[in-house]
Amino acid sequence: MSAPRDVLVVINPASRRGQRAGRRAVAALERAGVRCTTVYTERPGHARILAGEQGRAHDAVCAVGGDGTIMEIVSALAPDGPPVAIIPAGTGNLLARALGVPLSPERAVRMLLDASEARIDLGRLADGTRVAIGAGVGIDAAMIATTSSTWKRRVGVIAYVVTGARHALVRRRFSATITVDGVAVTRTASSVLVANFGALLNGLITLGDGIRYDDGLLDVCIFDPRNALDAARIALRLLTGRAGSDPAMAYLRGREIVVSTEPPLPAQADGELIGATPFAVTVEPLAARLLIPHSERSRRAR
């Protein structure tokens, strides 16, 4: 696609780096000759309203904020609105990292001006909330629930890494029943992830083989390390991209997923707590339009 010349910039000033990143992004866009209409969110849910009301009058919408802000905008414009460009300014920036979007506002703008357009699948929760990265219960949800907002503001994604490592060492196990397209499976697990992306954190972690964000399917990753040796082996597999056959790992794939646990446990979607299990996710094939680096488009084509 040709570079956008008229963009709506939606800035969440409450995100970790929102105000500063927004100023830098707008300045970089204007230096490149792009016409910018800049609006600021005032409360949760406001980004969805702003994008829905104003986004379709522009070539593209730049989302400046964390994953929550970005997903509000993506949800408002899916499936037929203009493409969304990510200027990451949150704590985790999971979607930006998964797509290889630079964390620097200036570099992200340069990518936007020479980007490829991608269609990606979304998950949809029972309440209508859309999910890009995935939803889960266990270690990841416990990590999000117990990481303090002060620590997140100070050290960013490292806060999640440290808290997650602590929960991984404890290895709390639970009984999970996962229903995939009407077929139920019950397993013991420490973590259950319904994944749309297979590679996270700029490819640092690979959840499993063949997990694609554009195949019309969701992948369920079930991890159940029974001891420290299992946990170390799983961590090594995830970090080296060799998440294949392993007695402590299992995978399922389908279009409609329901996850319930005994006992009920906190669940998360795209890094935000969504209440307790059970939760249900249904895939919406190729519902989102995003601007992504050419390098990511090339990697997907291989």
TORMAR-298854 format. One record per atom (N, C-alpha, C): z, x, y. Coordinates in steps of 0.001 Angstrom, whole numbers, padded with zeros to 6 digits, always signed. Example, Ala and Ser with C-alpha at 12.3 -4.5 7.8 and 13.67 -1.06 7.14 Angstrom:
2
+007800+013190-005690;+007800+012300-004500;+007800+013200-003300;+007080+012850-002250;+007140+013670-001060;+007870+012900+000030;
! end
This chain:
302
+000000+000835-001181;+000000+000000+000000;+000000+000884+001249;-000500+000342+002369;-000479+001075+003628;+000937+001089+004187;+001230+002086+004999;+002572+002216+005560;+002885+001020+006460;+004085+000463+006349;+004456-000663+007215;+004506-000232+008671;+004028-001101+009560;+004040-000789+010990;+005009-001674+011773;+005525-002691+011143;+006423-003638+011817;+007510-004019+010826;+008745-003575+011045;+009792-003779+010040;+011006-004459+010657;+011670-005237+009826;+012990-005771+010154;+014021-004819+009567;+014923-004326+010398;+015983-003420+009941;+017295-004197+009946;+017856-004403+008765;+019120-005127+008625;+020210-004101+008338;+021168-003983+009243;+022215-002964+009152;+023554-003634+008897;+024253-003129+007893;+025629-003562+007656;+026564-002526+008281;+027132-002794+009459;+027967-001794+010127;+029297-001559+009422;+029661-002454+008496;+030923-002303+007780;+030792-001420+006548;+029566-001081+006140;+029390-000201+004993;+029840+001207+005358;+030008+002044+004350;+030656+003342+004538;+029984+004176+005634;+028650+004214+005661;+027933+005008+006665;+026945+004141+007446;+027193+002831+007500;+026202+001901+007997;+025744+002132+009424;+026684+002218+010352;+026295+002319+011755;+025524+003609+012036;+026048+004715+011567;+025385+005989+011831;+024028+006051+011130;+023986+005642+009855;+022722+005675+009126;+021700+004747+009758;+022152+003598+010254;+021247+002658+010905;+020620+003250+012155;+021440+003885+012978;+020911+004504+014204;+019887+005585+013867;+020214+006405+012890;+019304+007488+012521;+018006+006949+011924;+018102+005900+011117;+016906+005329+010502;+015990+004704+011549;+016565+003932+012469;+015755+003294+013512;+015088+004357+014380;+015825+005410+014727;+015244+006476+015543;+014080+007140+014820;+014239+007380+013515;+013170+008013+012745;+011955+007095+012626;+012189+005809+012433;+011080+004854+012362;+010325+004783+013676;+011067+004721+014769;+010407+004620+016081;+009648+005898+016424;+010173+007043+016029;+009423+008297+016247;+008099+008288+015498;+008071+007588+014372;+006848+007496+013571;+005930+006380+014050;+006305+005702+015126;+005457+004657+015671;+005618+003301+015014;+006692+003100+014280;+006936+001819+013615;+007712+000910+014559;+007272-000311+014676;+007957-001304+015506;+009153-001838+014730;+010338-001792+015336;+011571-002184+014654;+012222-003379+015347;+012605-004357+014537;+013498-005419+014985;+014813-005198+014252;+015877-004908+014992;+017148-004521+014382;+018168-005643+014495;+018782-005986+013372;+019837-006999+013351;+021022-006443+012574;+022216-006960+012876;+023451-006474+012258;+024146-007608+011519;+024669-007291+010342;+025434-008301+009604;+026836-008405+010195;+027408-009588+010059;+028742-009844+010610;+029761-010229+009548;+029304-010495+008333;+030204-010965+007278;+029461-010895+005944;+030175-010944+004828;+029494-010993+003534;+028557-012203+003458;+027384-011995+002924;+026396-013059+002816;+025460-013160+004002;+025798-012499+005104;+024989-012609+006317;+023643-011902+006171;+023596-010804+005399;+022329-010102+005198;+021308-011011+004532;+021759-011812+003587;+020857-012755+002920;+020270-013740+003936;+021109-014235+004829;+020647-015204+005834;+019652-014558+006788;+019981-013371+007299;+019100-012693+008243;+017738-012387+007619;+017755-011855+006391;+016491-011532+005727;+015684-012786+005432;+016374-013845+004999;+015677-015084+004692;+015054-015734+005907;+015729-015652+007045;+015242-016290+008257;+014166-015467+008969;+014275-014134+008918;+013393-013293+009738;+012489-012357+008946;+012813-012102+007683;+012113-011053+006944;+010638-011279+006757;+010230-012513+006519;+008827-012781+006195;+007881-012627+007381;+008413-012416+008558;+007570-012190+009735;+007220-010707+009905;+007617-009861+008958;+007440-008415+009093;+006725-007845+007874;+006217-006615+008031;+005543-005940+006920;+006517-005564+005811;+007741-005233+006200;+008758-004809+005240;+010126-005030+005860;+011149-005010+005012;+012531-005117+005480;+013276-003873+005034;+013912-003185+005980;+014745-002024+005670;+016189-002486+005530;+016773-002233+004400;+018163-002599+004147;+019038-001368+004326;+019902-001385+005338;+020792-000259+005617;+022208-000682+005241;+022710-000161+004126;+024037-000545+003668;+024232-000120+002228;+025237-000716+001602;+025514-000429+000206;+024750-001365-000717;+025069-001275-002000;+024349-002067-002996;+024484-003569-002750;+025651-004012-002274;+025830-005439-002020;+024893-005946-000943;+024778-005194+000157;+023874-005567+001244;+022428-005573+000764;+022049-004537+000043;+020672-004432-000443;+020330-005602-001350;+021247-005973-002239;+020947-007055-003162;+020922-008413-002465;+021690-008585-001405;+021574-009824-000630;+020159-009958-000069;+019626-008862+000443;+018293-008880+001052;+017220-009053-000016;+017336-008309-001105;+016373-008450-002202;+016363-009887-002712;+017549-010463-002875;+017639-011836-003385;+017008-012837-002434;+017198-012626-001127;+016648-013561-000141;+015130-013543-000137;+014517-012404-000465;+013072-012259-000354;+012341-012388-001691;+013045-012346-002807;+012399-012494-004111;+011968-013949-004316;+010812-014154-004952;+009882-013152-005481;+008665-012896-004607;+008510-013616-003497;+007228-013577-002780;+007342-013091-001341;+008480-012509-000957;+008640-011994+000399;+008077-010598+000534;+008214-009997+001712;+007752-008621+001912;+008599-007637+001113;+008100-006427+000900;+008872-005444+000134;+010105-004973+000900;+011089-004524+000141;+012354-004040+000703;+012421-002526+000560;+012753-001863+001653;+013001-000414+001652;+014497-000179+001767;+015006+000768+001017;+016440+001042+000971;+016773+002250+001834;+017690+002061+002777;+018304+003175+003502;+019763+003198+003055;+020114+004024+002063;+021447+003944+001458;+022549+004340+002424;+023590+003511+002502;+024695+003788+003422;+026020+003309+002858;+026101+003100+001542;+027324+002602+000938;+028096+003692+000220;+028943+003276-000718;+029756+004218-001485;+029022+004697-002722;+028618+003770-003585;+027952+004154-004820;+026462+004375-004664;+025797+003525-003871;+024344+003596-003690;+023622+003676-005036;+024031+002805-005960;+023514+002879-007322;+022015+002636-007390;+021534+001614-006661;+020115+001291-006737;+019272+002403-006128;+019699+002924-004981;+018967+004031-004362;+018913+005235-005294;+020041+005582-005883;+020073+006738-006779;+019226+006509-008019;+019226+005270-008544;+018433+004973-009735;+016943+005092-009458;+016532+004802-008215;+015116+004838-007855;+014701+006155-007216;+015639+007081-007044;+015307+008358-006447;+015117+008317-004952;+015695+007313-004280;+015593+007221-002825;+016542+008248-002200;+016088+009054-001261;+016969+010066-000640;+018149+009409+000072;+019296+010077+000063;+020478+009564+000738;+020446+009838+002240;+019664+010799+002667;+019498+011074+004099;+018646+009981+004737;+019091+009359+005836;+018267+008318+006472;+016892+008813+006885;+016807+010014+007433;+015509+010537+007858;+014581+010747+006662;+015095+011292+005588;+014264+011500+004400;+013897+010162+003766;+014814+009194+003788;+014500+007870+003250;+013388+007207+004061;+013409+007392+005373;+012347+006829+006218;+011014+007505+005907;+011007+008826+005743;+009755+009510+005397;+009207+008981+004077;+010094+008728+003114;+009669+008145+001853;+009070+006758+002070;+009731+005959+002913;+009258+004603+003193;+007844+004611+003756;+007541+005579+004620;+006237+005620+005272;+005134+006105+004347;+005508+006626+003181;+004517+007095+002206;+004958+006665+000808;+005299+005393+000678;+005926+004903-000546;+004931+004152-001434;+005322+003984-002674;+004642+003081-003594;+005420+001780-003649;+004717+000685-003879;+005410-000583-004074;+005616-000820-005565;+006811-001244-005924;+007124-001537-007320;+007681-002944-007446;+007336-003588-008524;+007961-004847-008912;+008993-004529-009990;+010218-004987-009801;+011236-004744-010817;+011850-006063-011254;+012321-006072-012490;+013038-007231-013006;+014380-007367-012294;+014887-008578-012254;+016244-008840-011805;+016965-009644-012879;+018275-009480-012934;+019094-010385-013729;+019648-011475-012823;+019906-012622-013391;+020463-013728-012610;+021716-014232-013312;+022844-014200-012598;+024094-014715-013145;+024120-016232-013084;+025102-016820-013735;+025183-018281-013805;+025322-018922-012434;+025935-018221-011477;+026107-018792-010134;+024910-018527-009228;+023850-017928-009763;+022655-017652-008989;+022585-016253-008405;+023674-015498-008478;+023674-014124-007960;+022674-013276-008742;+021877-012505-008010;+020908-011635-008658;+021463-010227-008818;+021045-009568-009892;+021564-008258-010283;+020374-007339-010516;+020438-006115-009982;+019352-005157-010174;+019697-004112-011228;+020859-003454-011099;+021224-002375-012018;+021728-002934-013339;+022688-003837-013291;+023224-004414-014509;+024627-004955-014307;+025179-005493-015377;+026520-006081-015363;+027276-005584-016582;+028611-005510-016449;+029350-004979-017576;+030824-005302-017556;+031453-004936-018660;+032881-005140-018841;+033428-003934-019593;+034663-003570-019266;+035264-002423-019920;+035503-001312-018925;+035077-000096-019266;+035388+001071-018445;+034823+000924-017041;+033559+000453-016918;+032938+000390-015594;+033621-000620-014694;+033950-001795-015222;+034625-002806-014410;+036039-002367-014043;+036745-001729-014989;+038090-001228-014688;+038040-000159-013606;+037013+000679-013650;+036838+001713-012629;+036692+001093-011247;+035862+000060-011144;+035624-000584-009851;+036874-001298-009368;+037582-001942-010288;+038764-002717-009911;+039899-001846-009418;+039967-000603-009883;+041144+000220-009592;+040867+001373-008629;+039644+001495-008113;+039351+002535-007129;+039681+002006-005744;+040553+002689-005026;+041002+002192-003732;+039899+002298-002682;+039893+001340-001743;+038890+001338-000679;+039050+002562+000226;+040291+003019+000432;+040513+004210+001259;+039870+005434+000634;+040070+005595-000667;+039493+006746-001362;+037967+006671-001355;+037413+005463-001520;+035957+005308-001493;+035395+005729-000146;+036069+005342+000943;+035583+005714+002267;+035642+007221+002476;+036659+007860+001902;+036848+009293+002148;+035903+010162+001334;+035729+009859+000048;+034976+010780-000823;+033754+010148-001457;+033497+008860-001206;+032285+008232-001698;+032276+008056-003208;+031095+008319-003820;+030903+008033-005243;+031816+008870-006131;+032315+010006-005619;+033225+010838-006412;+034483+010048-006790;+034895+009131-005922;+036073+008320-006227;+035856+007525-007506;+034652+006973-007668;+034341+006225-008885;+034319+007139-010108;+033756+008332-009936;+033649+009259-011058;+035031+009630-011595;+035942+009958-010686;+037286+010366-011106;+038020+009208-011765;+037957+008017-011144;+038642+006856-011716;+038035+006484-013057;+036699+006540-013160;+036043+006220-014421;+036428+007179-015526;+036535+008466-015202;+036939+009448-016207;+038343+009154-016719;+039217+008740-015820;+040576+008413-016245;+040587+007238-017217;+039812+006203-016918;+039754+005047-017823;+039075+005409-019150;+038084+006304-019103;+037413+006709-020338;+038376+007429-021273;+039293+008194-020711;+040260+008908-021541;+041226+007950-022229;+041539+006830-021561;+042468+005861-022156;+041814+005110-023310;+040502+004780-023175;+039713+004117-024214;+040352+002804-024679;+040578+001889-023767;+041069+000575-024153;+039961-000190-024864;+040231-000689-026068;+039225-001371-026865;+039483-002873-026862;+038425-003639-027051;+038525-005097-027048;+037460-005664-027976;+037622-006917-028337;+036627-007606-029150;+035617-008278-028225;+034331-007985-028423;+033270-008548-027589;+032289-009329-028456;+031967-010516-028016;+030907-011297-028655;+029732-011351-027691;+028610-010796-028118;+027412-010732-027281;+026364-011646-027898;+025937-012628-027128;+024911-013557-027593;+023604-013224-026888;+022599-012872-027677;+021294-012456-027153;+020241-013451-027618;+019685-014192-026679;+018665-015201-026990;+019127-016127-028114;+020415-016508-028033;+020972-017482-028960;+021583-016911-030215;+021469-015609-030446;+022015-014981-031653;+023256-014184-031266;+024405-014482-031891;+025678-013873-031517;+026027-012703-032432;+026563-011648-031819;+027057-010477-032540;+028439-010163-031997;+029404-009897-032882;+030755-009546-032459;+031038-008102-032829;+031489-007324-031839;+031784-005916-032041;+033066-005552-031315;+033729-004501-031780;+034797-003881-031004;+034156-002883-030048;+034665-002832-028817;+034028-001980-027819;+035040-001499-026798;+034695-000390-026137;+035403+000048-024936;+034625-000306-023686;+033314-000512-023843;+032462-000850-022714;+031222-001575-023212;+030849-002642-022515;+029603-003360-022788;+028837-003461-021479;+027620-002934-021445;+026781-002961-020256;+025508-003739-020540;+025194-004702-019689;+023894-005363-019728;+023047-004660-018683;+022126-003813-019133;+021443-002868-018249;+020009-003289-017968;+019616-003124-016704;+018226-003279-016303;+017584-001915-016084;+018382-000921-015710;+017929+000456-015521;+018499+001327-016626;+017677+002223-017152;+018148+003138-018174;+018668+004444-017631;+018147+004863-016464;+018560+006129-015850;+019308+005839-014562;+020477+006442-014406;+021333+006209-013248;+021653+007531-012555;+022096+007418-011304;+022546+008585-010530;+021494+009680-010526;+020272+009316-010067;+019152+010260-009988;+018848+010907-011336;+018997+010131-012397;+018683+010627-013722;+019786+011425-014382;+020946+011537-013732;+022048+012290-014325;+022524+011647-015623;+022538+010308-015657;+022979+009571-016836;+021822+008741-017371;+021564+008843-018671;+020563+008021-019342;+021277+007147-020360;+021247+005835-020125;+022019+004926-020965;+021439+004773-022364;+020114+004830-022478;+019500+004643-023786;+017997+004773-023693;+017350+004847-024844;+015904+005004-024905;+015207+003673-024618;+014125+003740-023865;+013271+002573-023685;+013815+001490-022784;+014863+001788-022006;+015384+000790-021069;+014567+000881-019792;+013823-000175-019480;+012912-000170-018336;+013242-001333-017417;+013026-001101-016121;+013324-002150-015148;+012140-003077-014899;+011061-002919-015664;+009875-003740-015435;+009261-004266-016730;+010096-004438-017764;+009568-004892-019057;+009917-006337-019386;+010579-007053-018453;+010921-008447-018697;+012070-008646-019661;+012839-007578-019912;+013953-007650-020857;+015191-006987-020267;+016359-007390-020771;+017623-006737-020460;+018130-006056-021728;+018797-004918-021548;+019298-004152-022688;+020823-004146-022676;+021425-004457-023798;+022880-004440-023939;+023290-003133-024598;+024123-002364-023911;+024620-001086-024415;+026095-001266-024775;+026422-001023-026026;+027791-001218-026526;+028345+000148-026919;+029418+000557-026255;+030011+001862-026519;+031426+001658-027063;+031722+002335-028168;+033043+002184-028789;+033545+003511-029347;+033908+004455-028463;+034494+005700-028950;+035895+005451-029507;+036141+005888-030717;+037442+005651-031354;+038419+006793-031122;+037921+007930-030689;+038788+009080-030459;+038138+009975-029406;+038833+011051-029061;+038337+011937-028007;+037022+012600-028400;+036848+012881-029698;+035598+013498-030147;+034429+012543-029951;+034629+011257-030300;+033584+010260-030058;+033241+010173-028572;+034286+010129-027735;+034064+009999-026291;+033280+011190-025748;+033626+012393-026200;+032916+013594-025733;+031466+013578-026203;+031237+013124-027435;+029872+013092-027963;+029006+012083-027201;+029581+010895-026904;+028838+009895-026139;+028518+010423-024745;+029506+011038-024101;+029278+011577-022757;+028152+012607-022780;+028143+013478-023785;+027096+014491-023878;+025734+013846-024091;+025682+012820-024928;+024403+012128-025172;+023892+011473-023892;+024771+010813-023144;+024355+010141-021920;+023888+011142-020865;+024521+012304-020819;+024190+013304-019805;+022943+014108-020167;+022576+014143-021442;+021425+014936-021865;+020232+014069-022261;+020348+012748-022074;+019230+011869-022382;+018965+011702-023860;+019980+011897-024702;+019803+011778-026157;+020648+010629-026707;+020617+009495-025980;+021440+008347-026385;+020737+007563-027488;+020644+008161-028640;+019980+007523-029768;+020968+006966-030767;+020672+007118-032042;+021526+006582-033100;+022867+007302-033125;+023939+006520-033103;+025285+007084-033108;+026233+005987-033584;+027179+006302-034461;+028087+005265-034958;+028954+004626-033885;+029125+005295-032744;+029946+004743-031664;+029109+004066-030583;+027796+003894-030835;+026911+003283-029853;+026007+002265-030544;+025743+001150-029853;+024831+000139-030391;+024066-000495-029239;+022874-001000-029554;+022003-001559-028514;+021409-002884-028984;+021265-003805-028032;+020592-005072-028250;+019650-005291-027073;+018670-006180-027251;+017680-006406-026187;+017232-007859-026213;+017131-008457-024996;+016674-009836-024944;+016538-010332-023525;+016340-011639-023386;+016098-012247-022077;+017307-013014-021545;+018104-013562-022443;+019288-014316-022032;+020501-013739-022756;+021454-013220-021972;+022601-012512-022533;+023887-013206-022090;+024801-013429-023030;+026145-013920-022708;+027143-012944-023312;+028101-012491-022506;+029131-011560-022971;+030492-012216-022814;+031214-012363-023910;+032590-012857-023861;+033489-011844-024559;+034753-011801-024161;+035679-010826-024729;+037005-011497-025068;+037711-010863-025967;+039065-011282-026303;+039963-010069-026208;+040874-010035-025219;+041148-011075-024226;+040097-011079-023111;+040098-012117-022243;+039211-012093-021070;+039524-010872-020205;+038459-010251-019676;+038609-009018-018910;+037780-009091-017629;+038146-008291-016610;+037319-008246-015392;+035906-007761-015717;+034929-008324-015026;+033537-007924-015193;+032963-007530-013842;+031906-006718-013874;+031261-006264-012636;+029757-006457-012761;+029110-006591-011605;+027648-006620-011542;+027222-005803-010338;+026384-004804-010568;+025916-003917-009498;+027069-003350-008673;+028168-003028-009349;+029282-002393-008670;+030217-003324-007930;+030062-004651-008114;+030938-005629-007469;+031613-006466-008552;+032907-006695-008407;+033614-007530-009372;+033115-008966-009285;+032921-009611-010435;+032391-010979-010482;+033341-011942-011193;+034592-011541-011356;+035537-012392-012061;+035731-011913-013491;+036269-012785-014327;+036582-012417-015702;+035498-012905-016658;+035442-012265-017823;+034544-012738-018874;+034958-014143-019322;+033998-014935-019816;+032608-014566-020134;+031710-014568-018915;+030584-013846-019027;+029543-013937-018016;+028186-014006-018719;+027225-014604-018033;+025878-014767-018579;+024865-014187-017607;+023827-013540-018147;+022758-012959-017338;+021417-013349-017956;+020513-013844-017126;+019155-014177-017547;+018172-013334-016750;+017158-012774-017425;+016210-011920-016728;+015215-012762-015923;+014873-012258-014738;+013787-012795-013920;+012721-011703-013830;+011677-011794-014634;+010704-010697-014705;+010008-010431-013368;+010003-009160-012964;+009253-008663-011809;+009512-009490-010553;+010770-009868-010352;+011112-010759-009239;+011254-010046-007912;+011543-008738-007922;+011829-008017-006679;+010679-007087-006309;+010391-007022-005004;+009426-006057-004466;+010199-004973-003729;+010016-003721-004161;+010723-002606-003542;+009740-001493-003211;+010044-000743-002161;+009303+000466-001850;+010046+001643-002459;+009353+002421-003297;+009996+003502-004035;+009205+004797-003841;+009836+005954-004076;+009116+007224-003948;+007951+007302-004923;+006880+007994-004523;+005744+008194-005419;+006179+008899-006697;+007168+009793-006582;+007621+010527-007762;+008195+009584-008812;+008900+008537-008380;+009440+007567-009320;+008330+006747-009950;+007326+006360-009178;+006186+005625-009716;+005449+006471-010752;+005263+007756-010451;+004566+008645-011390;+005358+008815-012672;+006679+008960-012528;+007520+009125-013726;+007438+007906-014614;+007412+006716-014029;+007352+005496-014826;+006029+005357-015533;+004974+005899-014946;+003638+005774-015536;+003453+006673-016741;+004318+007674-016891;+004135+008620-018008;+004576+007987-019325;
! end
